[in-house]
């Protein structure tokens, strides 16, 4: 590949990194063409962008990025796929669901402004709640006391109506 072509690829990777809030480095060694196609379909269905990248080009894109991705540099060995998403736990859930016998395997991740290096963090990453999940949980907690009050009042009025009859 010519130097000019590499510069264009590095620039495209850098632009793609800016579009997404969370990234995962995944080892896809051992996946055949059919399994890789299935994985790509699952990624598309869960709004996860999958890009197979050369480690050296990704390292240069990391160097040019606004975020300091240096904790992930030791993960850039072997075959690397980049999973990008705006939902922190979506790629982790996909890897856990799709993964059999450790393939694909998590190398490292940048999620919720934190770095996770190693496959042992997959469960932790799956447990991260998305912004919408946190909002739904808060709304549910706020509604709970109100529901209790309303059901108590309703029960009292039903009791009074039955006594009046």
C-alpha positions as CSV (number, residue, x, y, z in Angstrom):
1,X,0.0,0.0,0.0
2,X,1.3,3.4,-0.9
3,X,2.0,6.0,1.7
4,X,-0.7,8.3,0.4
5,X,-3.3,5.5,0.5
6,X,-2.3,4.7,4.1
7,X,-2.7,8.3,5.1
8,X,-6.3,8.3,3.6
9,X,-7.1,5.1,5.5
10,X,-5.7,6.5,8.8
11,X,-7.8,9.6,8.2
12,X,-11.0,7.6,7.6
13,X,-10.4,5.5,10.7
14,X,-9.9,8.7,12.7
15,X,-13.1,10.2,11.4
16,X,-15.0,7.0,12.2
17,X,-13.6,7.0,15.8
18,X,-15.0,10.6,16.3
19,X,-18.5,9.4,15.3
20,X,-18.8,6.8,18.0
21,X,-18.5,7.2,21.8
22,X,-17.4,3.6,22.6
23,X,-14.9,1.2,20.9
24,X,-14.0,-2.4,21.4
25,X,-10.9,-4.2,20.1
26,X,-11.8,-7.8,19.3
27,X,-9.7,-10.7,18.3
28,X,-11.4,-12.4,15.3
29,X,-8.7,-15.0,14.7
30,X,-10.2,-18.3,13.8
31,X,-13.5,-17.0,12.3
32,X,-14.1,-18.4,8.8
33,X,-15.9,-16.4,6.1
34,X,-19.3,-17.7,6.9
35,X,-19.0,-17.0,10.6
36,X,-17.6,-13.6,9.9
37,X,-20.6,-12.8,7.7
38,X,-23.0,-13.9,10.5
39,X,-21.1,-11.7,12.9
40,X,-21.3,-8.7,10.5
41,X,-25.1,-9.2,10.2
42,X,-25.5,-9.3,14.0
43,X,-23.4,-6.1,14.3
44,X,-25.6,-4.4,11.7
45,X,-28.8,-5.5,13.6
46,X,-27.5,-4.1,16.9
47,X,-26.1,-0.8,15.5
48,X,-22.5,-1.8,16.0
49,X,-20.1,-0.9,13.3
50,X,-17.4,-3.6,12.7
51,X,-14.2,-2.8,10.9
52,X,-11.3,-5.1,10.4
53,X,-8.1,-3.0,10.6
54,X,-4.4,-3.2,10.4
55,X,-2.9,-2.7,13.8
56,X,-0.3,-0.2,12.6
57,X,-2.9,1.9,10.8
58,X,-5.1,1.9,13.9
59,X,-2.2,2.8,16.1
60,X,-1.5,5.9,13.9
61,X,-5.2,6.8,14.0
62,X,-5.1,6.5,17.8
63,X,-2.1,8.8,17.9
64,X,-4.1,11.5,15.9
65,X,-7.3,11.1,18.0
66,X,-8.6,13.6,20.5
67,X,-8.8,10.8,23.2
68,X,-5.6,9.3,24.6
69,X,-6.0,5.6,23.6
70,X,-2.5,4.6,24.8
71,X,-3.9,2.0,27.4
72,X,-5.2,0.1,24.4
73,X,-1.9,0.0,22.4
74,X,-0.7,-3.3,23.9
75,X,-3.9,-4.9,22.5
76,X,-2.9,-4.2,19.0
77,X,-1.4,-7.6,18.2
78,X,-2.8,-10.3,15.9
79,X,-6.0,-10.0,14.0
80,X,-8.0,-7.0,15.2
81,X,-11.6,-6.0,14.5
82,X,-12.8,-2.7,15.7
83,X,-16.4,-2.6,17.1
84,X,-17.8,0.9,17.4
85,X,-21.1,1.9,19.0
86,X,-22.9,4.7,20.7
87,X,-24.3,2.3,23.3
88,X,-21.6,1.3,25.7
89,X,-22.7,-2.3,26.4
90,X,-24.0,-3.3,22.9
91,X,-20.7,-4.7,21.6
92,X,-20.0,-6.5,24.8
93,X,-23.4,-8.2,24.7
94,X,-22.9,-9.1,21.1
95,X,-19.5,-10.6,21.8
96,X,-20.8,-12.6,24.7
97,X,-23.9,-13.8,22.8
98,X,-22.0,-14.6,19.6
99,X,-18.8,-15.9,21.1
100,X,-18.2,-19.6,21.3
101,X,-15.0,-21.0,22.8
102,X,-13.7,-17.5,23.2
103,X,-14.0,-16.5,19.5
104,X,-14.4,-13.6,19.0
105,X,-12.5,-12.6,22.1
106,X,-12.3,-9.2,23.7
107,X,-8.9,-7.6,23.6
108,X,-9.7,-4.2,25.1
109,X,-12.4,-1.5,25.2
110,X,-13.0,2.2,25.7
111,X,-16.5,2.6,27.2
112,X,-18.0,5.3,29.3
113,X,-14.7,7.1,29.3
114,X,-12.9,4.2,30.9
115,X,-10.4,1.6,29.6
116,X,-10.9,-2.2,29.9
117,X,-8.0,-4.3,28.8
118,X,-8.4,-8.1,28.7
119,X,-11.2,-10.6,28.1
120,X,-11.9,-10.9,31.8
121,X,-13.8,-7.5,31.6
122,X,-16.5,-8.7,29.3
123,X,-19.0,-9.3,32.1
124,X,-18.3,-5.9,33.5
125,X,-18.9,-4.3,30.1
126,X,-22.1,-6.2,29.6
127,X,-23.4,-4.8,32.9
128,X,-22.8,-1.2,31.9
129,X,-26.2,0.5,31.5
130,X,-26.9,2.7,28.6
131,X,-28.1,6.2,29.0
132,X,-31.7,5.2,28.1
133,X,-31.6,2.3,30.6
134,X,-30.5,4.7,33.4
135,X,-33.2,7.2,32.5
136,X,-35.9,4.5,32.4
137,X,-34.7,3.2,35.8
138,X,-34.8,6.7,37.3
139,X,-38.3,7.3,35.9
140,X,-39.5,4.0,37.4
141,X,-38.0,4.9,40.8
142,X,-39.7,8.3,40.7
143,X,-43.1,6.8,39.7
144,X,-43.0,4.1,42.4
145,X,-43.9,6.3,45.4
146,X,-46.6,8.0,43.4
147,X,-48.2,4.7,42.4
148,X,-48.2,3.6,46.1
149,X,-50.0,6.7,47.2
150,X,-52.6,6.5,44.4
151,X,-53.3,2.8,45.0
152,X,-53.6,3.5,48.8
153,X,-56.1,6.3,48.1
154,X,-58.0,4.2,45.6
155,X,-58.3,1.4,48.2
156,X,-59.5,3.8,50.8
157,X,-62.2,5.3,48.5
158,X,-63.3,1.8,47.5
159,X,-63.6,0.8,51.2
160,X,-65.7,4.0,51.9
161,X,-68.0,3.4,48.9
162,X,-68.6,-0.3,50.0
163,X,-69.4,0.9,53.5
164,X,-71.9,3.5,52.3
165,X,-73.8,0.9,50.2
